[in-house]
Amino acid sequence: MTPRSLFRGLAVAEAITWALLLTGMFLKYVTETTELGVQVFGMVHGVVFIAYCLVTLLVAIDQRWSLGRLVIGLVAAVPPFATLLFEWYADRRGLLGDEWLSRHDSPTAPQRAACWLLRHHRLTAGLFVVAVAGLTGAALLAGPPA
């Protein structure tokens, strides 16, 4: 899996879950037929939102994005479908490579950590699931967005 394909997959998934959540909101607030769409797709969107943010952080570190581009990539998860625009922007600017850049002798600690995570991909997948679950749990404890 390349940085480009991983990031693109999460950007598209985040946009799809936005569409599902907006559909659920339409059914709840406009047609007043059911709340099920918001209940189900709200949770799905929240999980994918967190996954997108974690992948954005990993890709930004590995591909050596500036702090400003990282922030824009993270903020793109908030408005509906903006992850697609940011993915298009990042790909056109060469910010999404076909190879992982982090090495064990990379100059910064975050890049070396990214290298370790990429070398231990099975463990990383497990840590990713635990991180997404933990952050989702924390979000549920905090309550719905106001």
ROROVO-99082 format. One record per residue (C-alpha): residue in three letters; residue number from 1; x, z, y. Coordinates in Angstrom, 1 decimal. Layout:
<atoms>
<ALA NUM <X Z Y>> ...
</atoms>
This chain:
<atoms>
<MET 1 <0.0 0.0 0.0>> <THR 2 <1.4 -1.0 3.4>> <PRO 3 <0.9 0.8 6.7>> <ARG 4 <-1.2 -2.2 7.8>> <SER 5 <-3.5 -2.1 4.8>> <LEU 6 <-3.9 1.7 4.8>> <PHE 7 <-4.7 1.8 8.5>> <ARG 8 <-7.0 -1.2 8.4>> <GLY 9 <-8.9 0.3 5.4>> <LEU 10 <-9.5 3.6 7.2>> <ALA 11 <-10.4 1.9 10.5>> <VAL 12 <-13.0 -0.3 8.8>> <ALA 13 <-14.4 2.6 6.8>> <GLU 14 <-14.7 4.7 9.9>> <ALA 15 <-16.6 1.9 11.6>> <ILE 16 <-18.9 1.5 8.6>> <THR 17 <-19.7 5.2 8.5>> <TRP 18 <-20.5 5.0 12.3>> <ALA 19 <-23.0 2.3 11.6>> <LEU 20 <-24.6 4.3 8.8>> <LEU 21 <-24.8 7.4 11.0>> <LEU 22 <-26.3 5.4 13.8>> <THR 23 <-28.9 4.0 11.4>> <GLY 24 <-29.7 7.5 10.3>> <MET 25 <-30.0 8.6 13.9>> <PHE 26 <-32.4 5.7 14.6>> <LEU 27 <-34.5 6.8 11.6>> <LYS 28 <-34.5 10.4 12.7>> <TYR 29 <-35.0 10.1 16.5>> <VAL 30 <-36.8 6.7 17.0>> <THR 31 <-39.0 6.1 14.0>> <GLU 32 <-39.2 9.9 13.2>> <THR 33 <-39.4 9.0 9.5>> <THR 34 <-36.5 11.0 7.9>> <GLU 35 <-33.5 13.2 8.6>> <LEU 36 <-31.8 12.3 5.4>> <GLY 37 <-29.7 9.5 6.9>> <VAL 38 <-28.2 11.9 9.5>> <GLN 39 <-27.7 14.6 6.9>> <VAL 40 <-25.9 12.3 4.4>> <PHE 41 <-24.2 9.9 6.7>> <GLY 42 <-23.2 12.6 9.2>> <MET 43 <-21.2 14.3 6.4>> <VAL 44 <-19.7 11.0 5.1>> <HIS 45 <-18.7 10.0 8.7>> <GLY 46 <-17.2 13.4 9.3>> <VAL 47 <-15.0 13.1 6.2>> <VAL 48 <-13.9 9.6 7.0>> <PHE 49 <-13.3 10.5 10.6>> <ILE 50 <-10.9 13.2 9.5>> <ALA 51 <-9.2 10.9 7.0>> <TYR 52 <-8.8 8.2 9.7>> <CYS 53 <-7.1 10.8 12.0>> <LEU 54 <-4.7 12.0 9.3>> <VAL 55 <-3.8 8.4 8.4>> <THR 56 <-3.4 7.5 12.1>> <LEU 57 <-0.9 10.4 12.4>> <LEU 58 <1.1 9.3 9.4>> <VAL 59 <1.2 5.6 10.4>> <ALA 60 <2.1 6.5 14.0>> <ILE 61 <5.0 8.7 12.9>> <ASP 62 <6.2 6.1 10.4>> <GLN 63 <5.8 3.1 12.6>> <ARG 64 <7.3 4.9 15.6>> <TRP 65 <4.4 4.7 17.9>> <SER 66 <4.6 6.3 21.3>> <LEU 67 <2.7 9.5 21.9>> <GLY 68 <0.3 7.5 24.2>> <ARG 69 <-0.5 5.0 21.4>> <LEU 70 <-1.0 7.8 18.9>> <VAL 71 <-3.5 9.5 21.3>> <ILE 72 <-5.3 6.2 21.9>> <GLY 73 <-5.5 5.6 18.1>> <LEU 74 <-7.0 9.1 17.6>> <VAL 75 <-9.4 8.8 20.5>> <ALA 76 <-10.6 5.4 19.1>> <ALA 77 <-12.3 7.4 16.3>> <VAL 78 <-14.8 8.9 18.8>> <PRO 79 <-16.7 5.9 20.2>> <PRO 80 <-18.6 3.8 17.7>> <PHE 81 <-16.6 0.9 16.3>> <ALA 82 <-13.5 1.5 18.5>> <THR 83 <-11.3 1.9 15.5>> <LEU 84 <-11.8 -1.8 14.8>> <LEU 85 <-10.7 -2.7 18.3>> <PHE 86 <-7.7 -0.4 18.1>> <GLU 87 <-6.7 -1.8 14.7>> <TRP 88 <-6.9 -5.3 16.2>> <TYR 89 <-4.8 -4.2 19.2>> <ALA 90 <-2.2 -2.5 17.0>> <ASP 91 <-1.9 -5.4 14.6>> <ARG 92 <-1.5 -7.9 17.4>> <ARG 93 <1.2 -5.8 19.1>> <GLY 94 <3.2 -5.5 15.9>> <LEU 95 <2.4 -1.7 15.5>> <LEU 96 <1.3 -2.1 11.9>> <GLY 97 <4.1 -3.3 9.6>> <ASP 98 <4.1 -4.5 6.1>> <GLU 99 <6.7 -1.9 5.2>> <TRP 100 <7.1 1.9 5.6>> <LEU 101 <9.9 2.6 8.0>> <SER 102 <10.6 6.3 7.4>> <ARG 103 <13.7 7.1 5.4>> <HIS 104 <15.3 10.3 4.2>> <ASP 105 <18.0 9.9 6.9>> <SER 106 <15.5 9.0 9.7>> <PRO 107 <16.4 10.5 13.1>> <THR 108 <13.4 12.9 13.5>> <ALA 109 <12.0 15.6 11.3>> <PRO 110 <8.5 14.1 11.4>> <GLN 111 <9.9 10.7 10.2>> <ARG 112 <11.8 12.5 7.4>> <ALA 113 <8.6 14.4 6.5>> <ALA 114 <6.7 11.1 6.4>> <CYS 115 <9.4 9.7 4.1>> <TRP 116 <9.0 12.6 1.7>> <LEU 117 <5.2 12.2 1.7>> <LEU 118 <5.5 8.5 1.0>> <ARG 119 <8.1 9.0 -1.8>> <HIS 120 <5.8 11.6 -3.5>> <HIS 121 <2.6 9.5 -3.2>> <ARG 122 <0.7 11.3 -6.0>> <LEU 123 <1.3 14.7 -4.6>> <THR 124 <0.5 13.3 -1.1>> <ALA 125 <-2.8 12.0 -2.3>> <GLY 126 <-3.7 15.5 -3.6>> <LEU 127 <-2.5 17.1 -0.3>> <PHE 128 <-4.5 14.5 1.6>> <VAL 129 <-7.7 15.4 -0.3>> <VAL 130 <-7.0 19.1 0.2>> <ALA 131 <-6.4 18.6 3.9>> <VAL 132 <-9.5 16.5 4.4>> <ALA 133 <-11.6 19.0 2.5>> <GLY 134 <-10.1 22.0 4.4>> <LEU 135 <-10.6 20.3 7.8>> <THR 136 <-14.1 19.3 6.8>> <GLY 137 <-14.9 22.9 5.8>> <ALA 138 <-13.5 24.2 9.1>> <ALA 139 <-15.6 21.6 11.0>> <LEU 140 <-18.7 22.8 9.1>> <LEU 141 <-18.0 26.4 9.9>> <ALA 142 <-17.6 25.4 13.6>> <GLY 143 <-21.0 23.8 13.5>> <PRO 144 <-22.3 20.4 14.6>> <PRO 145 <-21.0 18.6 17.7>> <ALA 146 <-22.9 19.6 20.8>> 
</atoms>
